[in-house]
Amino acid sequence: MKLLLIISQYAPAQTPNTLRWIPLLNHFAELGHQVYVLTTKRKGISDLDTQGKIKVYRAGYNTLYDFISDLINLKSRRNETGQNSYDGQLGVGRLFAEKFIDKTWRKNYWPDGSKLFLKAGIKTGLKVIEENNITNIISVGLPFTPHLIAKNLKEKEPSIHWHMDIQDPFSYSKEFWVNNFKKYEQKNIEAEGETFKLANTISLTNSTAQDRYVELFPKSASKIAVIPPLFLNLKKEIDSDLFLYNQKVHLGYFGSFYKGVRSPKRFLEFLVVLHRKDPSLFDKIQIHFFGQQNKFSTPLLNAYPEIRRYFILHGFLDRNKSLSCMKEMDVLINFGNSTDYHLPSKVVDLLYMNKPIVNFTACNNDTTASFLKDKVEILNLNLNTASANDEKQFLDFIFKSRDRKNPDLNKVNDFLTDVIGEMYLNQIT
């Protein structure tokens, strides 16, 4: 098989999609398949380079912000670890870029912010197909742009097997900003319907998303399969470098926040109530946030001065370092999405860690709660309806005396690279 993966970002970017697909592609290459990647440009990296056995082609830009960053030589790059913790103190160049994009580009682009990848991706994709006799294409979204690139390539080369890998839905994902739904809702549905007709096979991460797509595009139901999140088994142990006071209970959240989908606001309000009732509580706990902050989350995290000193922002860490820090936590925290059709990729990390988890839900059919049910010690709390009983449950749970458990690889055997890779190969070969 000669496989071309179309993805909006690739290494050195670290996103849920890259963390999934880099090990899968390396696995396919080890099995003897010829693997190529079509992705977006990144300053300081050649438009054609080789990573291991994989040849990577770059064309167009992931976002207008990335284009402007290259144009005015901004050093801070989103989705690169170690430098992208948004602290609210923007330089003049970045401030101008973000305001300009918000007021103009984001209100009108289609299909999404990766539009600058579309034409360049089609042109380069055709070249890659011709030069390498590509037999299979996998497109990864969101964003939806890689699927549109693949659709154009499939139309020009009908014999190619095209697999759509939908990590996050497009046309019905109104809660998650993709584009201006008020303006493009019908166009989104029509465009995704066309891709479903033309794609040979399609994968989703959970059955709820599958059910919605079957209802929306019933004629394509037989093409759709569920392929769950992947757990990347790290062979290298890294020191966390965390200094933790032993007399405190350490609670850690690992991930990002998104306006309309995943917010820390209710949790912070919950902490304020606990603090007012018992200020001494925060001499006993320490809350840690690991992840890439943004212009939505940073103001919220700084908006409650009475509790701000009780949590630490560690920034965006490399996955190896992030997992090492996760191992040091006493209790893990998760914030559920307001949607019931997104399954966070980190659920397999939570399962592997084998630690007690407080899962703050935002909808009735929380996907993380469903995925982890009966697999770990978990307390699910809906902060939209928080009560005094919820406060007691939370405190009882985090202060409960329990033996510390080690991570358990057996819990994630069904989500390892070779298992998930075989699921994809069964779809595309």
N, C-alpha and C positions, 0 to 999 in steps of 0.2 A: 504493500500500500504506500502511495505517495500522498501524504496528508498535509493540507494547508490549514492552519488555525488562524482565524481572523478575530482579533481581540483589540480593544481600544488602547489598553496599556499592557506593557510587558516589562520584564526586569530591566532596570533596577526599581521600577515602581513596585510597591507592595500593596496590593488590594486583595479583597477576598477572591476575585477572579484569577489574579496572577498566582496567588497561593494555591489555588486549586489546579491550575492548568500547567504550571511549570513542572511539577513532579509527574503529572500525567504524560506530558510530552516526552520527558526524559525516559519514562517507562516504555512508551511506544518505541522510542528510538533504540532502547536496549533490546527490545523484541525483534529488531531488524527492520522496522518501518522507516521510511525516509520522511522526515518531519521538517516542515517550514512554518514560519510565523509571519503574518502580515499585521503590523501594528503602527502606532503613531511615532512621529519624530520626538526626540528628546535631546536637548542641547548637550553637546559634548560626546554624543554617541553617533557613530557612523550610520548612514542610512542602510547599509548592508553589513552585518557582522555575523559572526558565528559564536554561539554559546554552547559549548560541548559539541554534540552531534547535530545541533539544530541551527539552521540558517534563518536569520531574522531580517526581514525587510521592513523599512520604516517609510511611511508616506503620510503627509497631512499632519494635522494636530488633533490631540485629544479634546482640547477646548480652546476657545478664543483666549482665555486667560493664559494658557500655555504658550500660545503664539505671541501674545504681548510680552510675556515673561522673557521669551527668547529675544524679542525685538529690542527691549530696553534693558536686557541683561540682568533681570532679577535673579538673585541667588536662591531665594526660598522657593522650593518646589513641592507641590502637594504630592502626597503618597510616596514620598521618600523619607525613610526613617531618620531620626536623629535631628531633624531641623524644622519640622513642620508643626510644632505646637504653637497654635495661634494664641498670642498673648494680648491681643487687642491694641497693641502699639504698632500700627502699620506705618511703613515708610510712605513717602509721598507717591512714589511710583505705583506701589501695590494698591494704595488707597484710591488713586485715580482709576486704575485698571478695574477694580472691583465695582466702583460706583458706575463707571461707564457701561460695563457689561450688564449690571442689574437693570439700569434704566433703559437700555436699548436692546441689546442682543437677546437677552433671556426672555423678553416679552414676545419675541417674534420668530425665533429660530424653529426649524423643523427638520428632522424628526426630534433632535435633541441637541445638547451642547457639543456633541462630537461631529457636528455637521461638516467641519473642516476636514474630516477624515474621509468623507464620502467619495467625492470625485477622484481625489488622489489615490484612495484605496482601490477603487475600481480599475484605474489605469495601471497601477502597479500590480494588482491582483492578476489581471490578464497577462501581464508580462511573466509573472511567476508561474502561472499555469502553463504557458507556452514553453518556457525554458526548462521546466522540470517535469512535464507530463503528469500534472497533478491528477489523481484519481478520486480523492475525497476532500471535502471541505467541512470544517466545523466552524460555525460562527457563534460567538459568545456575547450575550447581552443580559442586562443593560450595560451600556447604552444600546439603543436599537440600531444605530448606524451600522455596526458590523453585519447585522442580518440583511440590511439593505444592500450592502456591498456584495454579500454572498448571493443574494437574489439576482443581482445584475450579472454576476459571473455564471451562475447556473443557467440563466436565460441564453447566454452566449455559448456555454458548453454544457448542453443538456445531459450528456453521458456521465457527468460527475455526480457522485453521491453527496448530497448536501444534508448535513445534520445541524439543526438549530438547537443550541444549548441555552435555554432560558433560565438564568440564575435568578433574575427578577423580572416579573411581568411588565409589559409595556402598555397595551391599549386600555386596560381597566385599572391601572395603578394611579388613581386620582390623588391618593394621599401623598405619594412620593413625587416630588417635582421632576418631571421628565420634559414637558414642554407646556405651553399655554393650553390647558385642556378646554377652557371656555372657547377658544378659537379653533382647536384642532381635534376635538374628541372624535368626531365622525371620521376624519381623515386618518387618525390613528388606528381605528378599528378596521377600516378598509385596507390600509397598508399592511397591517399585521395579518389580516385575512389572506391577502395575496401571498405573503411569505409562507403561511401554513399550507396553501395549495401547492406551492412549488417545492417546498422542502421534502426530502425523502423520509426523514425521521426527525423527531423532536423530543427533547428531554426537559423535565422540570424537577425541582428539588423536593416537592411535597404534593400530596394528593389533593389538598384544597385548591392549589393553583391549577392542577390538572382538571379538576371538576369544573372550575370556572371557564377554562379554555374549551372544554368539551361542550359546555352550554353555549359558548359564543361561536365556536366553529365546529359543529357536530360532524361534518363530513371529514374532518381531519382526525377524528378521535382515535382511529386505529394506528396512527403514526406516533402517538404520544406515549412516552414511558417516564416513570419516576426514577431518577438517579440521585440518591441522597448526598449530603455533604461529605467531603473527603477529610480524613485525618492524616496529616503529614507527620510521619514518625521521625522525629529528629534523633540522629545518632550522636550528636555532639552536645554535651552538657556545658552550660555557660553559667558562671557565677552571676547571681542577680544583682549584686552590689547594693542591695537594699539594707538600710539600717533600720531595724524594727525594734521598738520598745517591747520587751517581753511581757511587761505587765499589762499591755493593751491587747484587745481583740482587733485584728486587722482584717478589714473588709475591702475587697478589690473588685472594681469593674474594669473590664477589658473590652474596649470598643469605642465607637463614635456615636454621636447624636445627630439626628436629622429633623428639621422642622416639619411638623405634621405627621411624623412617623414614629420617632423615638426621642422623647424629651426627658430631661432630669428634673423638670420643674416640680412635679408633684412629689417627687422624692425629697427635694430640698425643702419644700413646705412641710413635709412629714417630719424631717429632722428639726425644723424650727419648733414645731409643736413639742417634740420630745425634749428639746433643749429648754424650753420655757418651763416644762413640768419638772425637769431635773437637770440643771446645768452641770452637775457633777458627772453625768453620764459620759460626757465627752472627754473626761479624764481616763475613761476606761476603754474607749474605742478609737481607732484611726481609720479613716476612709481614704482609699487610694483610687485615683482615676488614671488608667493607662489608655492612651489613644490619641488620635489626631483631633484636636479641638478646632472649632471654626467660629465664624462670626455669629452663629446662632447659639452655640453652647457656651462660649466663653462669657458673654454678658450674664447669662443665667447663673453660671457657677460663681460669679462674683457679686451677685445681686443680694446675697443674704449675709451681711457682715458678721452677724452674731454667731454663725456656724462656719464661716469660710476658713477659719484657722484650723478646723478639725479635719480637713481633707487636703490631700496633696495631688497636684497634677504632675504626672511623670512624663507626659509627652508621648510621641509616637515611636515605639521601639521596634527593633527587628524581632521577627517571630521567635527566634531562639531565646532572645533575652526576655521577651514577653512571657513565654511559657515558664522560664525560670522564675520570674517574679510571681506568676500565678501559683507556682508550687509553694511559695512562701506565705501565701494568704491563709488565714484561718477560716474565713467564710468568703465565698464568691457571690457577687451581686450580678444580676442580669436585669436589663430593662427590656421588656417585651415591646414589640411593635404595635401600633394602633391598627395594623392590618392583620388579617388572618391568613394571608397567602404568601408572606415572606417567611422563609425559614433561615434564620441567621447561620452563617457557616460556622460560627464559633461554638455551636451546640455540641459538636464532637469534641472540642477541647474541654468544655465543661464536663462532659461525660468521662473523658479520660482522666481528668484531675481527681475524680472520686472524692470531692470535697462537698460539704454542706453548701447549699445554694439558696439564696433568697431571690426569688424571681418576681419582680414587680410587673404585673400585667397591665395592659391598656385596652384589651378587648376580651370578649368572652371565650373565644376559641384561640387562645394563645398557642402558637406553634411550638415555642420552646417548652411550655408546660406539657404539651402532648408528647413531644419527642422524648423528654426526660422522665416521664411518668414511670414510676416503679423501678427506675434504673439508678437513681441517686437519692440522697436525702435532700428534699426540696420543700421550701415553703413558698407557696404562691400567694401574693397579696395584690389586690387591685386597689391602687392608690386613688382611683377616681371615687371610690366609696369607702375610704379609710375611716376607721372608728377606733374607739378606745381599745376594743378587743384586738384589732390589728396591731396596735402599738404594743400590747402585752405579748402577742404571739411573736412579734419581731424581736423583742428584747429577750424573751424566753429562748428563742431559737439561737440567737447569736451568742448568748452566754451559757448555753447548754454545755455541760461537761461531757466530752466525748474523746475517744481515742483518735489520734491523728492518723489518717489513712494515706497510703502511698498511691501515686497514680497507677492506674490499672489498664495495661494495654489490651487485656482480654475484652474489656468493655467496648473497644472500638475495632475489633477484628473485622467487622462487616463494613468498615469505612476506610480501610487501608488502600493505598495506591493501586496495588495489583487487583484488588476486588472491584473498586470503582472503575479502574481501567478496563477490566473485562466487560463490565456493563456497557461501556461506550463501544468497545470493539464489537460486541454482539449487535449493537444498533447499526454500526456503519460498515460492517464487512459481511 
